[in-house]
Amino acid sequence: MLNVNRLIESLGFDLETTEFIKTYTINELEYRICKSLFYGDFSLFLKHIKEKPDMNAFALKLYLCLAAENYETIIKRLGKKERVLLKYGMSPERVFFDTVSDIRIWQEVYKRKTLKTGLTELKWVANCVKGDLYRFERLQFEPDKNTSIVHIHIPEGEKLDIEKCKKSIDLAKDFFEGYSGFDCLSWLLSPKILQLLSKDSNIRKFQALFDVKYINYSFAQASERVLEAGDEKGQRSSLYLKLKEYLKENSDPGMGYGVIERA
């Protein structure tokens, strides 16, 4: 089992958050109850912790403890493909810590929105704690349990470096044997945003990696990821300004659904 304080220190939380997490305690009986529900009945797990007055803070410490306890299981699983990882300059340990860094990313989102220490998107972050997805370099990969497709997700917090994205996808192609291809549903793949991008844009290059099949308008992801995040961070990128102007005269550009078929 990985020491939880080592995990906390490795994920790069700010000093205030680090001290808060280290001093936050969960009693042993409550931890065992939550662990059983987390792996056995996730809907009941969410219902259980939502009854706590400090649910988000509780979830942050709990998820870190669960991830630390699951370390050896995930490392053993990744070790079966260690030769593939080493080929791309990765290791099982590096993939574990990169993957679990999603806890810090969503803690930072929660803090920006509420000015409090805690964790949001509990259902999504549970995937990295359980080892149901892995982060290779810039992208996350989630093998579908019911199909032969691996879903690609784009974590926030970093520039969309196209070379790192290509490396991520090449590694995933070698790692996930037996899968027919990859798909991704993201505002970054909406053809409608191409008019907002420069010719050398990394987003444009990323979109070109996929065969975009259609646009999904069920969720205004571009507005949330660019405009709301920009407002929270106090950042006004050129894309932020262009998208804001675009939305004055048009509806949300939607999310493009794209696929990469295995050659």
N, C-alpha and C positions, 0 to 999 in steps of 0.2 A: 504493500500500500504506500502510495506517495504521501509524504507529510504535507498536510494542507497548507501550512505556512510557507513551505517551499513553493507550492503551486501559486499562492497569492503573490509572493515576491517575484515569481517568474512571469506573471502576466502583465506587469507594467501598470498597475493601478496607481493613481496619484497618491501622495503621502497621506492625505486626509482619509481617503477611502481605505487604504491599506490598514491604517490604525483602527478604523471603525470595524472592519471585517475581523481583524485579529481579536478584538475585544468582545465581539458579539458572540454569545454562546447559545447553543441548543442542547437541551438535556438529552441524555442517552435514550430514554424511552420514546420521546417525541421524534428523535432522529430515526429510530427503528420503525416507528409507525409510518413516517413520511417515506422512508426508503421502500417499504413494502407496497405502499400505494403508488409510488412513482413508477415502479416496474410492473406492478400488478393491475392497477386500475387508475389510469392517468386522469380520467374525468373526475373520479372520486378524490384523487390527490389534489386537483385544483380546487375543488369544493372545500376540502379540508383546510388548505392554507389560506383561502380567501376569508375564512372566519377570523384570521389573526389581524389585530389592529395594525401591526407592522409587517404586513404580508410581503412587501417587496424587499425589505431589508432581510427578513427571515429567508426568503427565497434565494437571495444572493449568497448568503453563507451556506445554506443547505446545498445549493447546486455546486458550490466549490468543494464541499465535503464529499458529495456523491462522485464528482469527477475525480477527486484524489483517490477515492476508494476503488474506482473503476479503472485506474491507471494500468495496472498489470494486465487486466483482461484485454484492454484496447492495444497495449504494446504487443502482447502475444499475438493478437490478430494481425496487426500490421507487420509483425516480424515474419509472417509467412510470405510477404511480398518485399522483404528487405532488399533483395537484389535489385528489384525494380526501382525502389526508392533511392538506393545508392547510385544507380545509373544517372539520376537527375540531381545528385548532390543533396538528397534528403536522407532522413533517418526516421525510424519509428518514433523516437522521442521528439524530434522536431515537428513531425506531423501532429502528434498528440497535443503539444503545447500551442501550436498554431491553431488547431481546431478548437480547443477549449478557450482560446482568446475571445471567442464569441461572447463569453460571459462578460468580459471587460467592455467589449464594444456596446452591448445592450445596457450595461450598467451606466456607461457614459451617456447614452441616449436618454435614459431615465433621469439622470442628474441634470442634463440640459433642460429637460422639460419641467422638472419639479423642484430642482435645487436640493433634492434629497438623495441620500445614498440608498440604493436598492437595485432591483433587477426588473426589467420589463420583458415582454414577449416570452413568457415562460414556456409555452407550448413549443415554440420554435427552438429556443435554446436547449430544451431537453434533448434534442437530436444530437447535439455535440457531446453532451454529458454521457449519453448512452452509447455513443460510437456509431450512430446510424448514418452519419455523414463524416467526411474528412475534408480538411482544407489542405490543398496542395498549392503552395505559393499564393497566388492572388485569388484563386477561386475555390468555392466549396462544391463538393460532389456528393450527391445523395442517390445511391442505388435504389430504384423503385422495387418494393417487395413483391409487386404483383405483375410487373412487366419486365421486359429486357432493356429498359431505358434507364440511363443515369441522368438525374436532374442536376443542372448547373445553377448555382446561386452566386451572387456577387456581393460579398460583405462590404459594408461601408467602412470609411476611415482611411482609405488609401487611394492614391491616384490609380487610374485604370491603365497601368503599364501594359501595352499590348504584347510585348515580348514575354513578360511574366505570365500573361494569360495564355499565350500559345504554349509555353512550357508546361503550364498547369494541365492543359487539355492533352498534350502529348503524353504526360505522365499518367493521366487518368486512362487514356486509351490502353496503355500497357498494364495498368493496375487492375482495371475492371474487365477481366477476360470473360467472354461469354455474353457480354451485353452488346446489343445491336447498334447502339448509338447514344447520343446525348440530346437533351432538349433544355430550353431555357425560356422562361416567361419573365420579361422585364421591360421597363420603359426604355432601357438602353437599346432595345431591339425594335422599337417602333419606327417604321420608315418615315413617319411624320416629323421626327426630330432632325432628319438629315438636313433640312433647310436651315437649321439653327447652328450647324456645325461647320467648322473650317475643313478644307480638303485634307489636312494632315491630322485631324482630330483622332484621338485614340478611341473615342466612342464609335466613330464612323468605321474605323478599322476593326473594332470588336464586332460590330454588327455584320461586317462583311464575312466573318468566319462562319456565319449561320445561314441556312436557307430559311428565310422568314416566311411562315405559312399564312399567318393572319394577325390581326390586331384585336386584343381583348380590352374592352372598355369597362370592365366590372369594378375597377379600382383606380383611383387617380394617383397612381404611384409616382409619376413625375412631379406632381405638385408637392407630395409629401417628402420625397427624397431630395428634391432640389430647393423648392421654395421654403417649406417649413424648416428644413434643416439649415438652410442659409440664414433664415431669420433667427433661429435659436443660437447659431454660432456667430452671428453678426458678420457673416461673410457674403460678399456680393460678387460672385464670379461672372465672367462674360456669359456663360450659359444661363446663370440665374437671371440676368437682365434680359436676355433674349427670350427665355421661356416666359418670363413675366409679361413681356410685350405680346408674345404669341397668344397667351391665354386671354388677353383682353378682347381678341377678335375670334378666337377659336375655342373649341372644347378641349378637354385634356387629350393629349396625343395618344393615350392608352398604352398598353403593354404589348410588345410584339412577341409572338410565339415562334421561336426558331429552333431548328434541329441541325445536328451534325451527325451524319450517318457514318458508321465505321466503314472504312474503305475495304 
